[in-house]
Amino acid sequence: MIRAVICDDESASVEIIQYFIEREDYPIRIVGTASNGSDALNLIRKEKPDLAFMDIHMPFMTGFDVIQKTQDVKFIIITAYDSFEHAQMALRLEVSDILAKPIRLDQLRQSIDRALGGKYTENSTVNAALAYIQKHYREDIRLSNLAEEVCCTESHISRLFRQHMDETVISYVHHVRIKKAANLLRDGMSVQEAAEEVGYQSLNNFYKYFKQFMKETPAAYLKK
């Protein structure tokens, strides 16, 4: 699981990034946020994240100042100013990408893909399993066919997945399905249609896992 921080003095930007990451169900865990450069530097030194979304213009210390004082972190720069100087500095500091405000889903998706390249964990086998699940989550994914797909034994992929993702393979599959279904419900699809679209043939199972992962029923979710 990728550990990430969001450093931006605009709360709207922080909320948008968090929402998009949850909506797309990226294997990314936000471990902290900061609203000024000084706190951002302290947060990064404390949490040692794999990825940081870093606003350039923040109080006390700029995003570029923070980047210059840190190592072994992939940075996605966030800025409302499209300037050649910023691009030059980002290139010199070897940041992964520049994300322009207002943040759009397609831009965020591209930035994350550039920064991570599909490498959501340090284990290539788990990354391959994650990619397969994201593509085939609607299907009846079993541990046996996943193990065959990534060329290892069932016990081995099960152990690796739990070690790197903090949950079982099957739990993760349901997690992905329910997150996708929640978005479909928000977009106006009926419960029956959403359940079938993400791979549930039984409404009882859909309700069961929806409540498990969303902590409420589909009806309660839609009332918010």
C-alpha atoms as an extended CHARMM CRD file, in Angstrom:
* protein
*
       224  EXT
         1         1  MET       CA              0.0000000000        0.0000000000        0.0000000000  PROA      1               0.0000000000
         2         2  ILE       CA              1.3720000000        3.4040000000       -1.0050000000  PROA      2               0.0000000000
         3         3  ARG       CA              1.6150000000        5.8610000000        1.8940000000  PROA      3               0.0000000000
         4         4  ALA       CA              0.9700000000        9.4630000000        0.8700000000  PROA      4               0.0000000000
         5         5  VAL       CA              0.6210000000       12.9570000000        2.3130000000  PROA      5               0.0000000000
         6         6  ILE       CA             -1.1740000000       16.0200000000        0.9500000000  PROA      6               0.0000000000
         7         7  CYS       CA              0.3750000000       19.4190000000        1.6320000000  PROA      7               0.0000000000
         8         8  ASP       CA             -1.7480000000       22.3810000000        0.5540000000  PROA      8               0.0000000000
         9         9  ASP       CA             -3.0470000000       25.4690000000        2.3270000000  PROA      9               0.0000000000
        10        10  GLU       CA             -6.3620000000       25.2340000000        0.4500000000  PROA      10              0.0000000000
        11        11  SER       CA             -8.6170000000       22.7270000000        2.1850000000  PROA      11              0.0000000000
        12        12  ALA       CA            -10.6510000000       22.2980000000       -1.0140000000  PROA      12              0.0000000000
        13        13  SER       CA             -7.6100000000       20.8870000000       -2.8340000000  PROA      13              0.0000000000
        14        14  VAL       CA             -6.9140000000       18.4500000000        0.0000000000  PROA      14              0.0000000000
        15        15  GLU       CA            -10.5210000000       17.2580000000       -0.0050000000  PROA      15              0.0000000000
        16        16  ILE       CA            -10.5890000000       16.8730000000       -3.7950000000  PROA      16              0.0000000000
        17        17  ILE       CA             -7.4440000000       14.7400000000       -3.8670000000  PROA      17              0.0000000000
        18        18  GLN       CA             -8.6960000000       12.5650000000       -1.0090000000  PROA      18              0.0000000000
        19        19  TYR       CA            -12.0630000000       12.1470000000       -2.7400000000  PROA      19              0.0000000000
        20        20  PHE       CA            -10.5340000000       11.2430000000       -6.1010000000  PROA      20              0.0000000000
        21        21  ILE       CA             -8.1630000000        8.6880000000       -4.5710000000  PROA      21              0.0000000000
        22        22  GLU       CA            -11.0880000000        7.0420000000       -2.7620000000  PROA      22              0.0000000000
        23        23  ARG       CA            -13.3250000000        7.2440000000       -5.8310000000  PROA      23              0.0000000000
        24        24  GLU       CA            -10.7580000000        5.5390000000       -8.0600000000  PROA      24              0.0000000000
        25        25  ASP       CA             -9.9440000000        3.0710000000       -5.2780000000  PROA      25              0.0000000000
        26        26  TYR       CA             -6.1830000000        3.5330000000       -5.5950000000  PROA      26              0.0000000000
        27        27  PRO       CA             -4.1400000000        1.4390000000       -3.1640000000  PROA      27              0.0000000000
        28        28  ILE       CA             -3.0210000000        4.6910000000       -1.5460000000  PROA      28              0.0000000000
        29        29  ARG       CA             -3.3760000000        5.5300000000        2.1390000000  PROA      29              0.0000000000
        30        30  ILE       CA             -3.3030000000        9.2080000000        3.1130000000  PROA      30              0.0000000000
        31        31  VAL       CA             -1.2600000000        9.2550000000        6.3230000000  PROA      31              0.0000000000
        32        32  GLY       CA             -1.3480000000       12.9900000000        6.9380000000  PROA      32              0.0000000000
        33        33  THR       CA             -2.0330000000       16.4840000000        5.6500000000  PROA      33              0.0000000000
        34        34  ALA       CA             -0.3620000000       19.8570000000        6.1800000000  PROA      34              0.0000000000
        35        35  SER       CA             -1.4170000000       23.4240000000        5.4270000000  PROA      35              0.0000000000
        36        36  ASN       CA              1.9530000000       25.1740000000        5.5190000000  PROA      36              0.0000000000
        37        37  GLY       CA              5.5040000000       24.4330000000        4.4340000000  PROA      37              0.0000000000
        38        38  SER       CA              6.9470000000       24.0280000000        7.9160000000  PROA      38              0.0000000000
        39        39  ASP       CA              4.3170000000       21.5000000000        8.9470000000  PROA      39              0.0000000000
        40        40  ALA       CA              4.7240000000       19.7660000000        5.5760000000  PROA      40              0.0000000000
        41        41  LEU       CA              8.4250000000       19.2240000000        6.1600000000  PROA      41              0.0000000000
        42        42  ASN       CA              7.8340000000       17.9110000000        9.6820000000  PROA      42              0.0000000000
        43        43  LEU       CA              5.0520000000       15.6320000000        8.4440000000  PROA      43              0.0000000000
        44        44  ILE       CA              7.2300000000       14.1220000000        5.7180000000  PROA      44              0.0000000000
        45        45  ARG       CA             10.1430000000       13.5800000000        8.0990000000  PROA      45              0.0000000000
        46        46  LYS       CA              7.8170000000       11.9010000000       10.5990000000  PROA      46              0.0000000000
        47        47  GLU       CA              5.7360000000        9.7130000000        8.2590000000  PROA      47              0.0000000000
        48        48  LYS       CA              8.3350000000        9.0260000000        5.5400000000  PROA      48              0.0000000000
        49        49  PRO       CA              5.6640000000        8.6850000000        2.8340000000  PROA      49              0.0000000000
        50        50  ASP       CA              6.1950000000        7.1390000000       -0.5890000000  PROA      50              0.0000000000
        51        51  LEU       CA              4.3040000000        9.9500000000       -2.3210000000  PROA      51              0.0000000000
        52        52  ALA       CA              3.5850000000       13.5970000000       -1.5290000000  PROA      52              0.0000000000
        53        53  PHE       CA              1.1440000000       15.9900000000       -3.1820000000  PROA      53              0.0000000000
        54        54  MET       CA              2.8870000000       19.3340000000       -2.6470000000  PROA      54              0.0000000000
        55        55  ASP       CA              1.4870000000       22.8130000000       -3.2200000000  PROA      55              0.0000000000
        56        56  ILE       CA              4.1450000000       25.2930000000       -4.3130000000  PROA      56              0.0000000000
        57        57  HSD       CA              2.7830000000       28.3940000000       -2.5770000000  PROA      57              0.0000000000
        58        58  MET       CA              2.3290000000       27.8180000000        1.1560000000  PROA      58              0.0000000000
        59        59  PRO       CA              3.0080000000       29.9020000000        4.2750000000  PROA      59              0.0000000000
        60        60  PHE       CA              6.4340000000       29.7640000000        5.9930000000  PROA      60              0.0000000000
        61        61  MET       CA              8.1210000000       27.6230000000        3.3390000000  PROA      61              0.0000000000
        62        62  THR       CA              7.4410000000       26.9650000000       -0.3460000000  PROA      62              0.0000000000
        63        63  GLY       CA              6.7940000000       23.5170000000       -1.7180000000  PROA      63              0.0000000000
        64        64  PHE       CA             10.0980000000       23.6520000000       -3.5690000000  PROA      64              0.0000000000
        65        65  ASP       CA             11.9180000000       24.4480000000       -0.2980000000  PROA      65              0.0000000000
        66        66  VAL       CA             10.3350000000       21.3950000000        1.2970000000  PROA      66              0.0000000000
        67        67  ILE       CA             11.3120000000       19.1570000000       -1.6290000000  PROA      67              0.0000000000
        68        68  GLN       CA             14.9380000000       20.3390000000       -1.4560000000  PROA      68              0.0000000000
        69        69  LYS       CA             15.1080000000       19.2820000000        2.1980000000  PROA      69              0.0000000000
        70        70  THR       CA             13.7350000000       15.7580000000        1.7040000000  PROA      70              0.0000000000
        71        71  GLN       CA             14.8470000000       12.5280000000        0.0660000000  PROA      71              0.0000000000
        72        72  ASP       CA             13.3260000000        9.2670000000       -1.1640000000  PROA      72              0.0000000000
        73        73  VAL       CA              9.8440000000       10.6920000000       -1.7270000000  PROA      73              0.0000000000
        74        74  LYS       CA              8.0310000000       10.9910000000       -5.0540000000  PROA      74              0.0000000000
        75        75  PHE       CA              6.4590000000       14.4340000000       -5.4190000000  PROA      75              0.0000000000
        76        76  ILE       CA              3.4920000000       15.6320000000       -7.4320000000  PROA      76              0.0000000000
        77        77  ILE       CA              3.5780000000       19.4280000000       -7.5080000000  PROA      77              0.0000000000
        78        78  ILE       CA              0.2580000000       21.2960000000       -7.2260000000  PROA      78              0.0000000000
        79        79  THR       CA              0.0400000000       24.8390000000       -8.5450000000  PROA      79              0.0000000000
        80        80  ALA       CA             -2.4730000000       27.4010000000       -9.7280000000  PROA      80              0.0000000000
        81        81  TYR       CA              0.2690000000       29.1460000000      -11.7240000000  PROA      81              0.0000000000
        82        82  ASP       CA              1.3810000000       27.7170000000      -15.0530000000  PROA      82              0.0000000000
        83        83  SER       CA              4.8570000000       29.1760000000      -15.4520000000  PROA      83              0.0000000000
        84        84  PHE       CA              8.0380000000       28.1840000000      -17.2430000000  PROA      84              0.0000000000
        85        85  GLU       CA             10.0700000000       28.9120000000      -14.1020000000  PROA      85              0.0000000000
        86        86  HSD       CA              8.0270000000       26.4280000000      -12.0830000000  PROA      86              0.0000000000
        87        87  ALA       CA              8.4570000000       23.7930000000      -14.7890000000  PROA      87              0.0000000000
        88        88  GLN       CA             12.2200000000       24.3800000000      -14.8230000000  PROA      88              0.0000000000
        89        89  MET       CA             12.5010000000       24.1040000000      -11.0480000000  PROA      89              0.0000000000
        90        90  ALA       CA             10.3520000000       20.9630000000      -11.0140000000  PROA      90              0.0000000000
        91        91  LEU       CA             12.5900000000       19.4260000000      -13.6600000000  PROA      91              0.0000000000
        92        92  ARG       CA             15.7380000000       20.2610000000      -11.6680000000  PROA      92              0.0000000000
        93        93  LEU       CA             14.2510000000       18.7430000000       -8.5280000000  PROA      93              0.0000000000
        94        94  GLU       CA             13.1100000000       15.6470000000      -10.4720000000  PROA      94              0.0000000000
        95        95  VAL       CA              9.4940000000       15.8410000000       -9.3340000000  PROA      95              0.0000000000
        96        96  SER       CA              7.2060000000       13.2150000000      -10.8310000000  PROA      96              0.0000000000
        97        97  ASP       CA              4.6050000000       15.5830000000      -12.2690000000  PROA      97              0.0000000000
        98        98  ILE       CA              2.9480000000       18.9970000000      -12.0420000000  PROA      98              0.0000000000
        99        99  LEU       CA             -0.7790000000       19.0710000000      -11.2800000000  PROA      99              0.0000000000
       100       100  ALA       CA             -2.6030000000       22.2640000000      -12.2430000000  PROA      100             0.0000000000
       101       101  LYS       CA             -5.4580000000       23.7730000000      -10.2590000000  PROA      101             0.0000000000
       102       102  PRO       CA             -8.3900000000       23.3990000000      -10.4580000000  PROA      102             0.0000000000
       103       103  ILE       CA             -7.6540000000       19.6930000000      -10.1130000000  PROA      103             0.0000000000
       104       104  ARG       CA             -9.4500000000       17.3880000000      -12.5490000000  PROA      104             0.0000000000
       105       105  LEU       CA             -9.8640000000       13.6230000000      -12.2300000000  PROA      105             0.0000000000
       106       106  ASP       CA             -8.1780000000       12.8320000000      -15.5400000000  PROA      106             0.0000000000
       107       107  GLN       CA             -5.1550000000       14.9640000000      -14.6380000000  PROA      107             0.0000000000
       108       108  LEU       CA             -4.8870000000       13.4450000000      -11.1610000000  PROA      108             0.0000000000
       109       109  ARG       CA             -5.1050000000        9.9360000000      -12.5930000000  PROA      109             0.0000000000
       110       110  GLN       CA             -2.3180000000       10.6670000000      -15.0790000000  PROA      110             0.0000000000
       111       111  SER       CA             -0.1320000000       12.2570000000      -12.4010000000  PROA      111             0.0000000000
       112       112  ILE       CA             -0.4740000000        9.2850000000      -10.0660000000  PROA      112             0.0000000000
       113       113  ASP       CA              0.2330000000        6.8560000000      -12.8960000000  PROA      113             0.0000000000
       114       114  ARG       CA              3.3600000000        8.8130000000      -13.8690000000  PROA      114             0.0000000000
       115       115  ALA       CA              4.5730000000        8.9660000000      -10.2800000000  PROA      115             0.0000000000
       116       116  LEU       CA              3.9330000000        5.3440000000       -9.4020000000  PROA      116             0.0000000000
       117       117  GLY       CA              3.9440000000        3.5660000000      -12.7480000000  PROA      117             0.0000000000
       118       118  GLY       CA              1.5480000000        0.9600000000      -11.3510000000  PROA      118             0.0000000000
       119       119  LYS       CA              3.9690000000        0.1730000000       -8.5140000000  PROA      119             0.0000000000
       120       120  TYR       CA              1.6870000000        0.4470000000       -5.5250000000  PROA      120             0.0000000000
       121       121  THR       CA              3.7980000000       -1.7910000000       -3.3060000000  PROA      121             0.0000000000
       122       122  GLU       CA              7.4220000000       -2.8370000000       -3.1750000000  PROA      122             0.0000000000
       123       123  ASN       CA              6.4710000000       -6.3110000000       -4.3980000000  PROA      123             0.0000000000
       124       124  SER       CA              6.0350000000       -6.8930000000       -8.1300000000  PROA      124             0.0000000000
       125       125  THR       CA              3.8310000000       -9.9620000000       -7.5920000000  PROA      125             0.0000000000
       126       126  VAL       CA              1.3680000000       -7.9990000000       -5.4780000000  PROA      126             0.0000000000
       127       127  ASN       CA              1.4010000000       -5.1640000000       -8.0320000000  PROA      127             0.0000000000
       128       128  ALA       CA              0.5410000000       -7.6630000000      -10.7690000000  PROA      128             0.0000000000
       129       129  ALA       CA             -2.3040000000       -9.0180000000       -8.6250000000  PROA      129             0.0000000000
       130       130  LEU       CA             -3.6490000000       -5.5170000000       -8.0110000000  PROA      130             0.0000000000
       131       131  ALA       CA             -3.5930000000       -4.7390000000      -11.7280000000  PROA      131             0.0000000000
       132       132  TYR       CA             -5.4530000000       -7.9790000000      -12.4840000000  PROA      132             0.0000000000
       133       133  ILE       CA             -8.1090000000       -7.2820000000       -9.8470000000  PROA      133             0.0000000000
       134       134  GLN       CA             -8.6750000000       -3.7370000000      -11.0830000000  PROA      134             0.0000000000
       135       135  LYS       CA             -9.2930000000       -5.0830000000      -14.5760000000  PROA      135             0.0000000000
       136       136  HSD       CA            -11.3640000000       -8.1670000000      -13.6700000000  PROA      136             0.0000000000
       137       137  TYR       CA            -13.1610000000       -7.2090000000      -10.4300000000  PROA      137             0.0000000000
       138       138  ARG       CA            -16.5710000000       -7.8140000000      -12.0600000000  PROA      138             0.0000000000
       139       139  GLU       CA            -15.6680000000      -11.4550000000      -12.6260000000  PROA      139             0.0000000000
       140       140  ASP       CA            -15.6510000000      -14.3670000000      -10.1820000000  PROA      140             0.0000000000
       141       141  ILE       CA            -12.0700000000      -13.9180000000       -8.9870000000  PROA      141             0.0000000000
       142       142  ARG       CA            -10.8170000000      -16.8680000000       -6.9900000000  PROA      142             0.0000000000
       143       143  LEU       CA             -7.5020000000      -17.2080000000       -5.2000000000  PROA      143             0.0000000000
       144       144  SER       CA             -6.6160000000      -20.1170000000       -7.4750000000  PROA      144             0.0000000000
       145       145  ASN       CA             -6.9870000000      -18.2250000000      -10.7480000000  PROA      145             0.0000000000
       146       146  LEU       CA             -5.2710000000      -15.1410000000       -9.3250000000  PROA      146             0.0000000000
       147       147  ALA       CA             -2.3260000000      -17.2890000000       -8.2160000000  PROA      147             0.0000000000
       148       148  GLU       CA             -2.1360000000      -18.7900000000      -11.6880000000  PROA      148             0.0000000000
       149       149  GLU       CA             -2.2790000000      -15.3360000000      -13.2620000000  PROA      149             0.0000000000
       150       150  VAL       CA              0.6980000000      -14.0440000000      -11.2410000000  PROA      150             0.0000000000
       151       151  CYS       CA              2.5930000000      -17.3590000000      -11.4300000000  PROA      151             0.0000000000
       152       152  CYS       CA              2.8070000000      -18.4050000000       -7.7960000000  PROA      152             0.0000000000
       153       153  THR       CA              1.0510000000      -20.6340000000       -5.2890000000  PROA      153             0.0000000000
       154       154  GLU       CA             -2.1800000000      -19.6870000000       -3.5500000000  PROA      154             0.0000000000
       155       155  SER       CA             -0.5120000000      -19.6240000000       -0.1470000000  PROA      155             0.0000000000
       156       156  HSD       CA              2.3020000000      -17.4180000000       -1.4250000000  PROA      156             0.0000000000
       157       157  ILE       CA              0.0990000000      -14.7350000000       -3.0070000000  PROA      157             0.0000000000
       158       158  SER       CA             -2.2120000000      -14.8550000000       -0.0030000000  PROA      158             0.0000000000
       159       159  ARG       CA              0.6900000000      -14.2160000000        2.3780000000  PROA      159             0.0000000000
       160       160  LEU       CA              2.2400000000      -11.4950000000        0.2050000000  PROA      160             0.0000000000
       161       161  PHE       CA             -1.0900000000       -9.7210000000       -0.2800000000  PROA      161             0.0000000000
       162       162  ARG       CA             -1.8750000000       -9.6200000000        3.4060000000  PROA      162             0.0000000000
       163       163  GLN       CA              1.6610000000       -8.4510000000        4.1700000000  PROA      163             0.0000000000
       164       164  HSD       CA              1.6020000000       -5.5430000000        1.6930000000  PROA      164             0.0000000000
       165       165  MET       CA             -2.1080000000       -4.6260000000        1.6190000000  PROA      165             0.0000000000
       166       166  ASP       CA             -3.1770000000       -5.3750000000        5.2030000000  PROA      166             0.0000000000
       167       167  GLU       CA             -6.1720000000       -7.4050000000        4.0160000000  PROA      167             0.0000000000
       168       168  THR       CA             -6.9380000000      -10.6330000000        2.2160000000  PROA      168             0.0000000000
       169       169  VAL       CA             -7.2630000000      -10.9420000000       -1.5510000000  PROA      169             0.0000000000
       170       170  ILE       CA            -10.9960000000      -11.6730000000       -1.3860000000  PROA      170             0.0000000000
       171       171  SER       CA            -11.6170000000       -8.7910000000        1.0170000000  PROA      171             0.0000000000
       172       172  TYR       CA             -9.8150000000       -6.4570000000       -1.3710000000  PROA      172             0.0000000000
       173       173  VAL       CA            -11.9150000000       -7.6510000000       -4.3240000000  PROA      173             0.0000000000
       174       174  HSD       CA            -15.1170000000       -6.8520000000       -2.4060000000  PROA      174             0.0000000000
       175       175  HSD       CA            -13.6090000000       -3.5330000000       -1.3390000000  PROA      175             0.0000000000
       176       176  VAL       CA            -13.0080000000       -2.5570000000       -4.9640000000  PROA      176             0.0000000000
       177       177  ARG       CA            -16.4710000000       -3.6950000000       -6.0350000000  PROA      177             0.0000000000
       178       178  ILE       CA            -18.2670000000       -1.7560000000       -3.3200000000  PROA      178             0.0000000000
       179       179  LYS       CA            -16.3190000000        1.4490000000       -3.9650000000  PROA      179             0.0000000000
       180       180  LYS       CA            -17.2080000000        1.2110000000       -7.6550000000  PROA      180             0.0000000000
       181       181  ALA       CA            -20.8490000000        0.4690000000       -6.7950000000  PROA      181             0.0000000000
       182       182  ALA       CA            -21.0470000000        3.4870000000       -4.4680000000  PROA      182             0.0000000000
       183       183  ASN       CA            -19.9560000000        5.7400000000       -7.3300000000  PROA      183             0.0000000000
       184       184  LEU       CA            -22.5490000000        4.1850000000       -9.6380000000  PROA      184             0.0000000000
       185       185  LEU       CA            -25.2870000000        4.7880000000       -7.0670000000  PROA      185             0.0000000000
       186       186  ARG       CA            -24.2150000000        8.4140000000       -6.7960000000  PROA      186             0.0000000000
       187       187  ASP       CA            -24.4390000000        8.6790000000      -10.5750000000  PROA      187             0.0000000000
       188       188  GLY       CA            -28.0930000000        7.6130000000      -10.4720000000  PROA      188             0.0000000000
       189       189  MET       CA            -27.9320000000        3.8600000000      -11.0620000000  PROA      189             0.0000000000
       190       190  SER       CA            -30.3780000000        1.6760000000       -9.1390000000  PROA      190             0.0000000000
       191       191  VAL       CA            -29.1750000000       -0.6820000000       -6.3990000000  PROA      191             0.0000000000
       192       192  GLN       CA            -29.9740000000       -3.7280000000       -8.5160000000  PROA      192             0.0000000000
       193       193  GLU       CA            -28.1420000000       -2.3180000000      -11.5410000000  PROA      193             0.0000000000
       194       194  ALA       CA            -25.1070000000       -1.2380000000       -9.5190000000  PROA      194             0.0000000000
       195       195  ALA       CA            -24.8460000000       -4.6240000000       -7.8330000000  PROA      195             0.0000000000
       196       196  GLU       CA            -24.9370000000       -6.4630000000      -11.1390000000  PROA      196             0.0000000000
       197       197  GLU       CA            -22.5590000000       -4.0020000000      -12.8010000000  PROA      197             0.0000000000
       198       198  VAL       CA            -19.7940000000       -4.6900000000      -10.2610000000  PROA      198             0.0000000000
       199       199  GLY       CA            -20.2590000000       -8.4500000000      -10.2580000000  PROA      199             0.0000000000
       200       200  TYR       CA            -22.8000000000       -9.3410000000       -7.5650000000  PROA      200             0.0000000000
       201       201  GLN       CA            -25.4660000000      -11.8270000000       -8.6070000000  PROA      201             0.0000000000
       202       202  SER       CA            -27.0100000000      -11.8340000000       -5.1480000000  PROA      202             0.0000000000
       203       203  LEU       CA            -28.4850000000       -8.6540000000       -3.6770000000  PROA      203             0.0000000000
       204       204  ASN       CA            -28.0920000000      -10.1180000000       -0.2110000000  PROA      204             0.0000000000
       205       205  ASN       CA            -24.3460000000      -10.3910000000       -0.7200000000  PROA      205             0.0000000000
       206       206  PHE       CA            -24.2390000000       -6.8800000000       -2.1310000000  PROA      206             0.0000000000
       207       207  TYR       CA            -26.0400000000       -5.4480000000        0.9080000000  PROA      207             0.0000000000
       208       208  LYS       CA            -23.8080000000       -7.4540000000        3.2230000000  PROA      208             0.0000000000
       209       209  TYR       CA            -20.5310000000       -6.1890000000        1.7700000000  PROA      209             0.0000000000
       210       210  PHE       CA            -21.8240000000       -2.6700000000        1.1900000000  PROA      210             0.0000000000
       211       211  LYS       CA            -22.6300000000       -2.3170000000        4.8600000000  PROA      211             0.0000000000
       212       212  GLN       CA            -19.3130000000       -3.9250000000        5.8210000000  PROA      212             0.0000000000
       213       213  PHE       CA            -17.1890000000       -1.5020000000        3.8180000000  PROA      213             0.0000000000
       214       214  MET       CA            -19.3570000000        1.6460000000        3.7710000000  PROA      214             0.0000000000
       215       215  LYS       CA            -20.6490000000        1.2230000000        7.3490000000  PROA      215             0.0000000000
       216       216  GLU       CA            -24.2110000000        1.8920000000        6.1790000000  PROA      216             0.0000000000
       217       217  THR       CA            -26.8700000000        0.5890000000        3.8140000000  PROA      217             0.0000000000
       218       218  PRO       CA            -27.0970000000        1.8000000000        0.1810000000  PROA      218             0.0000000000
       219       219  ALA       CA            -30.2750000000        3.7450000000        1.0810000000  PROA      219             0.0000000000
       220       220  ALA       CA            -28.5500000000        5.5330000000        3.9700000000  PROA      220             0.0000000000
       221       221  TYR       CA            -25.5360000000        6.2530000000        1.7750000000  PROA      221             0.0000000000
       222       222  LEU       CA            -27.7050000000        7.9300000000       -0.8460000000  PROA      222             0.0000000000
       223       223  LYS       CA            -29.4870000000       10.1040000000        1.7200000000  PROA      223             0.0000000000
       224       224  LYS       CA            -26.2680000000       11.8830000000        2.6940000000  PROA      224             0.0000000000
